[in-house]
């Protein structure tokens, strides 16, 4: 498993998540994950919207390094801007 930082490249308003860190086996899986309710899902819809977060083309993804063998796939932490 690997650690990835996902950051939206569009502006962030109140009550929205700007970025988050995930544990995933690869970049393809990581970019399909979303911060809302710390869930993930398998297929990106045709419109490219990752659930209600942001469009796939508006995500900047950075590989951070290898994860501990104790970590499971999922969101590690998220930055939520409450209003």
Secondary structure as GFF3:
##gff-version 3
##sequence-region A 1 83
A	DSSP	beta_strand	2	8	.	.	.	ID=ss1
A	DSSP	beta_strand	16	24	.	.	.	ID=ss2
A	DSSP	alpha_helix	27	31	.	.	.	ID=ss3
A	DSSP	three_ten_helix	36	38	.	.	.	ID=ss4
A	DSSP	three_ten_helix	56	58	.	.	.	ID=ss5
A	DSSP	beta_strand	59	66	.	.	.	ID=ss6
A	DSSP	beta_strand	74	81	.	.	.	ID=ss7
###
